[in-house]
Every structure is written in C-alpha cells, then in structure tokens.
Amino acid sequence: IAEGFESKTQALFIRYLAIAKASAGEVRSQLYVAQDVKYLTEQQFTTLFQMAEKAS
C-alpha cells in the first residue's frame, strides 16, 4: 500500500490496493490450511481470521 501511495497515478495506487486486498485473501486461505493440519487451535484461528478480515 505504501508503495502504491507513492506512485504517480491514482490508477496505479488503486492497483496496489487491489493487490494488497488479494494478498489478505491469501492469508485467510493459509489460515484455513493451518487449521486443517491442526497447527492452530480453533481460538487461534478465529482470532487471526478476524484480524485478517479487519485488516482487509
């Protein structure tokens, strides 16, 4: 987002925002994987998932 903020055009900044949002979606997806393989407890998953949603 910071890199996009420093870009020369609003369109490029919007593109960086879209990339950041997609990356946040990847984080949420990886949280599901971590939960499936029992790396995270249900409580940890819920907390981290809510944080990821809030950030995106």
HTML snippet that shows the backbone in 3Dmol.js (N, CA, C, O; Angstrom):
<script src="https://3Dmol.org/build/3Dmol-min.js"></script>
<div id="view" style="width:600px;height:400px;position:relative"></div>
<script>
const pdb = `
ATOM      1  N   ILE A   1       0.835  -1.184   0.000  1.00  0.00           N
ATOM      2  CA  ILE A   1       0.000   0.000   0.000  1.00  0.00           C
ATOM      3  C   ILE A   1       0.880   1.247   0.000  1.00  0.00           C
ATOM      4  O   ILE A   1       0.604   2.210  -0.715  1.00  0.00           O
ATOM      5  N   ALA A   2       1.942   1.222   0.808  1.00  0.00           N
ATOM      6  CA  ALA A   2       2.839   2.376   0.855  1.00  0.00           C
ATOM      7  C   ALA A   2       3.477   2.626  -0.508  1.00  0.00           C
ATOM      8  O   ALA A   2       3.607   3.771  -0.942  1.00  0.00           O
ATOM      9  N   GLU A   3       3.871   1.553  -1.175  1.00  0.00           N
ATOM     10  CA  GLU A   3       4.475   1.699  -2.498  1.00  0.00           C
ATOM     11  C   GLU A   3       3.473   2.311  -3.471  1.00  0.00           C
ATOM     12  O   GLU A   3       3.829   3.182  -4.265  1.00  0.00           O
ATOM     13  N   GLY A   4       2.236   1.864  -3.414  1.00  0.00           N
ATOM     14  CA  GLY A   4       1.208   2.414  -4.280  1.00  0.00           C
ATOM     15  C   GLY A   4       0.899   3.864  -3.968  1.00  0.00           C
ATOM     16  O   GLY A   4       0.609   4.654  -4.867  1.00  0.00           O
ATOM     17  N   PHE A   5       0.961   4.211  -2.689  1.00  0.00           N
ATOM     18  CA  PHE A   5       0.708   5.590  -2.270  1.00  0.00           C
ATOM     19  C   PHE A   5       1.718   6.540  -2.899  1.00  0.00           C
ATOM     20  O   PHE A   5       1.405   7.691  -3.205  1.00  0.00           O
ATOM     21  N   GLU A   6       2.923   6.041  -3.084  1.00  0.00           N
ATOM     22  CA  GLU A   6       3.985   6.859  -3.675  1.00  0.00           C
ATOM     23  C   GLU A   6       3.973   6.841  -5.199  1.00  0.00           C
ATOM     24  O   GLU A   6       4.808   7.489  -5.831  1.00  0.00           O
ATOM     25  N   SER A   7       3.042   6.114  -5.793  1.00  0.00           N
ATOM     26  CA  SER A   7       3.002   6.031  -7.254  1.00  0.00           C
ATOM     27  C   SER A   7       2.535   7.347  -7.854  1.00  0.00           C
ATOM     28  O   SER A   7       2.033   8.231  -7.159  1.00  0.00           O
ATOM     29  N   LYS A   8       2.716   7.450  -9.159  1.00  0.00           N
ATOM     30  CA  LYS A   8       2.449   8.716  -9.840  1.00  0.00           C
ATOM     31  C   LYS A   8       0.991   8.915 -10.223  1.00  0.00           C
ATOM     32  O   LYS A   8       0.563  10.044 -10.464  1.00  0.00           O
ATOM     33  N   THR A   9       0.226   7.835 -10.283  1.00  0.00           N
ATOM     34  CA  THR A   9      -1.159   7.976 -10.718  1.00  0.00           C
ATOM     35  C   THR A   9      -2.106   7.317  -9.721  1.00  0.00           C
ATOM     36  O   THR A   9      -1.739   6.399  -8.988  1.00  0.00           O
ATOM     37  N   GLN A  10      -3.318   7.812  -9.723  1.00  0.00           N
ATOM     38  CA  GLN A  10      -4.339   7.232  -8.858  1.00  0.00           C
ATOM     39  C   GLN A  10      -4.670   5.807  -9.299  1.00  0.00           C
ATOM     40  O   GLN A  10      -4.935   4.941  -8.466  1.00  0.00           O
ATOM     41  N   ALA A  11      -4.654   5.572 -10.592  1.00  0.00           N
ATOM     42  CA  ALA A  11      -4.951   4.227 -11.104  1.00  0.00           C
ATOM     43  C   ALA A  11      -3.931   3.211 -10.595  1.00  0.00           C
ATOM     44  O   ALA A  11      -4.294   2.087 -10.250  1.00  0.00           O
ATOM     45  N   LEU A  12      -2.679   3.594 -10.548  1.00  0.00           N
ATOM     46  CA  LEU A  12      -1.643   2.690 -10.048  1.00  0.00           C
ATOM     47  C   LEU A  12      -1.819   2.447  -8.548  1.00  0.00           C
ATOM     48  O   LEU A  12      -1.639   1.327  -8.069  1.00  0.00           O
ATOM     49  N   PHE A  13      -2.168   3.492  -7.821  1.00  0.00           N
ATOM     50  CA  PHE A  13      -2.427   3.339  -6.391  1.00  0.00           C
ATOM     51  C   PHE A  13      -3.582   2.368  -6.160  1.00  0.00           C
ATOM     52  O   PHE A  13      -3.506   1.511  -5.280  1.00  0.00           O
ATOM     53  N   ILE A  14      -4.637   2.498  -6.937  1.00  0.00           N
ATOM     54  CA  ILE A  14      -5.786   1.593  -6.821  1.00  0.00           C
ATOM     55  C   ILE A  14      -5.365   0.161  -7.134  1.00  0.00           C
ATOM     56  O   ILE A  14      -5.842  -0.778  -6.497  1.00  0.00           O
ATOM     57  N   ARG A  15      -4.487  -0.011  -8.097  1.00  0.00           N
ATOM     58  CA  ARG A  15      -3.983  -1.355  -8.431  1.00  0.00           C
ATOM     59  C   ARG A  15      -3.249  -1.955  -7.236  1.00  0.00           C
ATOM     60  O   ARG A  15      -3.435  -3.130  -6.920  1.00  0.00           O
ATOM     61  N   TYR A  16      -2.425  -1.164  -6.578  1.00  0.00           N
ATOM     62  CA  TYR A  16      -1.710  -1.658  -5.403  1.00  0.00           C
ATOM     63  C   TYR A  16      -2.679  -2.010  -4.275  1.00  0.00           C
ATOM     64  O   TYR A  16      -2.457  -2.979  -3.548  1.00  0.00           O
ATOM     65  N   LEU A  17      -3.734  -1.244  -4.128  1.00  0.00           N
ATOM     66  CA  LEU A  17      -4.745  -1.575  -3.117  1.00  0.00           C
ATOM     67  C   LEU A  17      -5.398  -2.918  -3.430  1.00  0.00           C
ATOM     68  O   LEU A  17      -5.630  -3.724  -2.530  1.00  0.00           O
ATOM     69  N   ALA A  18      -5.689  -3.154  -4.693  1.00  0.00           N
ATOM     70  CA  ALA A  18      -6.300  -4.427  -5.097  1.00  0.00           C
ATOM     71  C   ALA A  18      -5.350  -5.592  -4.831  1.00  0.00           C
ATOM     72  O   ALA A  18      -5.778  -6.659  -4.390  1.00  0.00           O
ATOM     73  N   ILE A  19      -4.072  -5.389  -5.097  1.00  0.00           N
ATOM     74  CA  ILE A  19      -3.082  -6.439  -4.825  1.00  0.00           C
ATOM     75  C   ILE A  19      -3.013  -6.716  -3.330  1.00  0.00           C
ATOM     76  O   ILE A  19      -2.944  -7.873  -2.917  1.00  0.00           O
ATOM     77  N   ALA A  20      -3.031  -5.672  -2.522  1.00  0.00           N
ATOM     78  CA  ALA A  20      -2.985  -5.846  -1.065  1.00  0.00           C
ATOM     79  C   ALA A  20      -4.214  -6.601  -0.570  1.00  0.00           C
ATOM     80  O   ALA A  20      -4.108  -7.452   0.312  1.00  0.00           O
ATOM     81  N   LYS A  21      -5.374  -6.292  -1.133  1.00  0.00           N
ATOM     82  CA  LYS A  21      -6.597  -6.989  -0.731  1.00  0.00           C
ATOM     83  C   LYS A  21      -6.525  -8.465  -1.115  1.00  0.00           C
ATOM     84  O   LYS A  21      -6.935  -9.330  -0.342  1.00  0.00           O
ATOM     85  N   ALA A  22      -6.010  -8.749  -2.294  1.00  0.00           N
ATOM     86  CA  ALA A  22      -5.857 -10.141  -2.722  1.00  0.00           C
ATOM     87  C   ALA A  22      -4.865 -10.877  -1.825  1.00  0.00           C
ATOM     88  O   ALA A  22      -5.065 -12.049  -1.508  1.00  0.00           O
ATOM     89  N   SER A  23      -3.815 -10.205  -1.422  1.00  0.00           N
ATOM     90  CA  SER A  23      -2.832 -10.818  -0.521  1.00  0.00           C
ATOM     91  C   SER A  23      -3.456 -11.135   0.826  1.00  0.00           C
ATOM     92  O   SER A  23      -3.146 -12.163   1.428  1.00  0.00           O
ATOM     93  N   ALA A  24      -4.325 -10.268   1.301  1.00  0.00           N
ATOM     94  CA  ALA A  24      -5.030 -10.540   2.555  1.00  0.00           C
ATOM     95  C   ALA A  24      -5.915 -11.776   2.403  1.00  0.00           C
ATOM     96  O   ALA A  24      -6.067 -12.554   3.345  1.00  0.00           O
ATOM     97  N   GLY A  25      -6.492 -11.954   1.229  1.00  0.00           N
ATOM     98  CA  GLY A  25      -7.275 -13.158   0.965  1.00  0.00           C
ATOM     99  C   GLY A  25      -6.412 -14.409   1.009  1.00  0.00           C
ATOM    100  O   GLY A  25      -6.853 -15.461   1.471  1.00  0.00           O
ATOM    101  N   GLU A  26      -5.185 -14.291   0.528  1.00  0.00           N
ATOM    102  CA  GLU A  26      -4.255 -15.422   0.598  1.00  0.00           C
ATOM    103  C   GLU A  26      -3.944 -15.775   2.050  1.00  0.00           C
ATOM    104  O   GLU A  26      -3.839 -16.951   2.398  1.00  0.00           O
ATOM    105  N   VAL A  27      -3.798 -14.766   2.885  1.00  0.00           N
ATOM    106  CA  VAL A  27      -3.541 -15.013   4.312  1.00  0.00           C
ATOM    107  C   VAL A  27      -4.703 -15.786   4.918  1.00  0.00           C
ATOM    108  O   VAL A  27      -4.492 -16.758   5.644  1.00  0.00           O
ATOM    109  N   ARG A  28      -5.925 -15.361   4.624  1.00  0.00           N
ATOM    110  CA  ARG A  28      -7.095 -16.066   5.160  1.00  0.00           C
ATOM    111  C   ARG A  28      -7.117 -17.513   4.678  1.00  0.00           C
ATOM    112  O   ARG A  28      -7.447 -18.420   5.442  1.00  0.00           O
ATOM    113  N   SER A  29      -6.771 -17.726   3.426  1.00  0.00           N
ATOM    114  CA  SER A  29      -6.726 -19.081   2.882  1.00  0.00           C
ATOM    115  C   SER A  29      -5.690 -19.932   3.616  1.00  0.00           C
ATOM    116  O   SER A  29      -5.955 -21.091   3.936  1.00  0.00           O
ATOM    117  N   GLN A  30      -4.536 -19.374   3.878  1.00  0.00           N
ATOM    118  CA  GLN A  30      -3.491 -20.112   4.590  1.00  0.00           C
ATOM    119  C   GLN A  30      -3.879 -20.391   6.039  1.00  0.00           C
ATOM    120  O   GLN A  30      -3.439 -21.383   6.620  1.00  0.00           O
ATOM    121  N   LEU A  31      -4.692 -19.531   6.616  1.00  0.00           N
ATOM    122  CA  LEU A  31      -5.190 -19.801   7.966  1.00  0.00           C
ATOM    123  C   LEU A  31      -6.066 -21.049   7.972  1.00  0.00           C
ATOM    124  O   LEU A  31      -6.010 -21.842   8.912  1.00  0.00           O
ATOM    125  N   TYR A  32      -6.873 -21.225   6.931  1.00  0.00           N
ATOM    126  CA  TYR A  32      -7.681 -22.447   6.835  1.00  0.00           C
ATOM    127  C   TYR A  32      -6.787 -23.682   6.744  1.00  0.00           C
ATOM    128  O   TYR A  32      -7.068 -24.706   7.366  1.00  0.00           O
ATOM    129  N   VAL A  33      -5.717 -23.580   5.970  1.00  0.00           N
ATOM    130  CA  VAL A  33      -4.782 -24.704   5.852  1.00  0.00           C
ATOM    131  C   VAL A  33      -4.162 -25.003   7.212  1.00  0.00           C
ATOM    132  O   VAL A  33      -4.089 -26.162   7.621  1.00  0.00           O
ATOM    133  N   ALA A  34      -3.719 -23.970   7.906  1.00  0.00           N
ATOM    134  CA  ALA A  34      -3.103 -24.157   9.223  1.00  0.00           C
ATOM    135  C   ALA A  34      -4.078 -24.798  10.201  1.00  0.00           C
ATOM    136  O   ALA A  34      -3.682 -25.614  11.033  1.00  0.00           O
ATOM    137  N   GLN A  35      -5.332 -24.435  10.104  1.00  0.00           N
ATOM    138  CA  GLN A  35      -6.351 -25.041  10.971  1.00  0.00           C
ATOM    139  C   GLN A  35      -6.578 -26.505  10.583  1.00  0.00           C
ATOM    140  O   GLN A  35      -6.683 -27.370  11.452  1.00  0.00           O
ATOM    141  N   ASP A  36      -6.650 -26.775   9.299  1.00  0.00           N
ATOM    142  CA  ASP A  36      -6.893 -28.146   8.825  1.00  0.00           C
ATOM    143  C   ASP A  36      -5.810 -29.125   9.270  1.00  0.00           C
ATOM    144  O   ASP A  36      -6.103 -30.281   9.577  1.00  0.00           O
ATOM    145  N   VAL A  37      -4.567 -28.667   9.303  1.00  0.00           N
ATOM    146  CA  VAL A  37      -3.467 -29.553   9.707  1.00  0.00           C
ATOM    147  C   VAL A  37      -3.195 -29.463  11.213  1.00  0.00           C
ATOM    148  O   VAL A  37      -2.177 -29.946  11.708  1.00  0.00           O
ATOM    149  N   LYS A  38      -4.129 -28.834  11.920  1.00  0.00           N
ATOM    150  CA  LYS A  38      -4.068 -28.743  13.389  1.00  0.00           C
ATOM    151  C   LYS A  38      -2.869 -27.942  13.899  1.00  0.00           C
ATOM    152  O   LYS A  38      -2.388 -28.177  15.007  1.00  0.00           O
ATOM    153  N   TYR A  39      -2.393 -27.006  13.096  1.00  0.00           N
ATOM    154  CA  TYR A  39      -1.310 -26.129  13.532  1.00  0.00           C
ATOM    155  C   TYR A  39      -1.847 -25.046  14.459  1.00  0.00           C
ATOM    156  O   TYR A  39      -1.137 -24.562  15.341  1.00  0.00           O
ATOM    157  N   LEU A  40      -3.112 -24.668  14.250  1.00  0.00           N
ATOM    158  CA  LEU A  40      -3.769 -23.650  15.069  1.00  0.00           C
ATOM    159  C   LEU A  40      -4.935 -24.259  15.823  1.00  0.00           C
ATOM    160  O   LEU A  40      -5.609 -25.163  15.328  1.00  0.00           O
ATOM    161  N   THR A  41      -5.164 -23.755  17.019  1.00  0.00           N
ATOM    162  CA  THR A  41      -6.376 -24.123  17.739  1.00  0.00           C
ATOM    163  C   THR A  41      -7.537 -23.346  17.131  1.00  0.00           C
ATOM    164  O   THR A  41      -7.334 -22.404  16.365  1.00  0.00           O
ATOM    165  N   GLU A  42      -8.739 -23.745  17.475  1.00  0.00           N
ATOM    166  CA  GLU A  42      -9.922 -23.025  16.982  1.00  0.00           C
ATOM    167  C   GLU A  42      -9.884 -21.566  17.427  1.00  0.00           C
ATOM    168  O   GLU A  42     -10.211 -20.664  16.655  1.00  0.00           O
ATOM    169  N   GLN A  43      -9.486 -21.345  18.661  1.00  0.00           N
ATOM    170  CA  GLN A  43      -9.397 -19.979  19.202  1.00  0.00           C
ATOM    171  C   GLN A  43      -8.355 -19.156  18.437  1.00  0.00           C
ATOM    172  O   GLN A  43      -8.612 -18.007  18.078  1.00  0.00           O
ATOM    173  N   GLN A  44      -7.198 -19.735  18.193  1.00  0.00           N
ATOM    174  CA  GLN A  44      -6.158 -19.029  17.444  1.00  0.00           C
ATOM    175  C   GLN A  44      -6.634 -18.710  16.033  1.00  0.00           C
ATOM    176  O   GLN A  44      -6.441 -17.600  15.537  1.00  0.00           O
ATOM    177  N   PHE A  45      -7.258 -19.696  15.392  1.00  0.00           N
ATOM    178  CA  PHE A  45      -7.771 -19.485  14.041  1.00  0.00           C
ATOM    179  C   PHE A  45      -8.767 -18.337  14.026  1.00  0.00           C
ATOM    180  O   PHE A  45      -8.674 -17.435  13.194  1.00  0.00           O
ATOM    181  N   THR A  46      -9.716 -18.375  14.944  1.00  0.00           N
ATOM    182  CA  THR A  46     -10.759 -17.346  14.979  1.00  0.00           C
ATOM    183  C   THR A  46     -10.158 -15.963  15.182  1.00  0.00           C
ATOM    184  O   THR A  46     -10.523 -15.014  14.488  1.00  0.00           O
ATOM    185  N   THR A  47      -9.244 -15.851  16.127  1.00  0.00           N
ATOM    186  CA  THR A  47      -8.615 -14.561  16.405  1.00  0.00           C
ATOM    187  C   THR A  47      -7.856 -14.043  15.187  1.00  0.00           C
ATOM    188  O   THR A  47      -8.017 -12.889  14.790  1.00  0.00           O
ATOM    189  N   LEU A  48      -7.035 -14.897  14.601  1.00  0.00           N
ATOM    190  CA  LEU A  48      -6.238 -14.480  13.450  1.00  0.00           C
ATOM    191  C   LEU A  48      -7.105 -14.188  12.232  1.00  0.00           C
ATOM    192  O   LEU A  48      -6.835 -13.248  11.485  1.00  0.00           O
ATOM    193  N   PHE A  49      -8.141 -14.990  12.031  1.00  0.00           N
ATOM    194  CA  PHE A  49      -9.029 -14.771  10.890  1.00  0.00           C
ATOM    195  C   PHE A  49      -9.749 -13.431  11.024  1.00  0.00           C
ATOM    196  O   PHE A  49      -9.876 -12.691  10.048  1.00  0.00           O
ATOM    197  N   GLN A  50     -10.215 -13.122  12.221  1.00  0.00           N
ATOM    198  CA  GLN A  50     -10.881 -11.838  12.442  1.00  0.00           C
ATOM    199  C   GLN A  50      -9.921 -10.674  12.218  1.00  0.00           C
ATOM    200  O   GLN A  50     -10.303  -9.647  11.657  1.00  0.00           O
ATOM    201  N   MET A  51      -8.690 -10.834  12.654  1.00  0.00           N
ATOM    202  CA  MET A  51      -7.687  -9.791  12.429  1.00  0.00           C
ATOM    203  C   MET A  51      -7.425  -9.599  10.937  1.00  0.00           C
ATOM    204  O   MET A  51      -7.304  -8.470  10.462  1.00  0.00           O
ATOM    205  N   ALA A  52      -7.339 -10.703  10.208  1.00  0.00           N
ATOM    206  CA  ALA A  52      -7.097 -10.624   8.768  1.00  0.00           C
ATOM    207  C   ALA A  52      -8.272  -9.967   8.051  1.00  0.00           C
ATOM    208  O   ALA A  52      -8.076  -9.169   7.134  1.00  0.00           O
ATOM    209  N   GLU A  53      -9.481 -10.300   8.466  1.00  0.00           N
ATOM    210  CA  GLU A  53     -10.662  -9.670   7.856  1.00  0.00           C
ATOM    211  C   GLU A  53     -10.686  -8.177   8.133  1.00  0.00           C
ATOM    212  O   GLU A  53     -10.980  -7.377   7.245  1.00  0.00           O
ATOM    213  N   LYS A  54     -10.377  -7.810   9.358  1.00  0.00           N
ATOM    214  CA  LYS A  54     -10.383  -6.393   9.728  1.00  0.00           C
ATOM    215  C   LYS A  54      -9.333  -5.615   8.935  1.00  0.00           C
ATOM    216  O   LYS A  54      -9.575  -4.487   8.506  1.00  0.00           O
ATOM    217  N   ALA A  55      -8.176  -6.224   8.749  1.00  0.00           N
ATOM    218  CA  ALA A  55      -7.100  -5.557   8.011  1.00  0.00           C
ATOM    219  C   ALA A  55      -7.430  -5.388   6.532  1.00  0.00           C
ATOM    220  O   ALA A  55      -6.935  -4.470   5.879  1.00  0.00           O
ATOM    221  N   SER A  56      -8.266  -6.276   6.013  1.00  0.00           N
ATOM    222  CA  SER A  56      -8.571  -6.193   4.585  1.00  0.00           C
ATOM    223  C   SER A  56      -9.884  -5.490   4.361  1.00  0.00           C
ATOM    224  O   SER A  56     -10.309  -5.325   3.217  1.00  0.00           O
TER     225      SER A  56
END
`;
const viewer = $3Dmol.createViewer("view");
viewer.addModel(pdb, "pdb");
viewer.setStyle({}, {cartoon: {color: "spectrum"}});
viewer.zoomTo();
viewer.render();
</script>
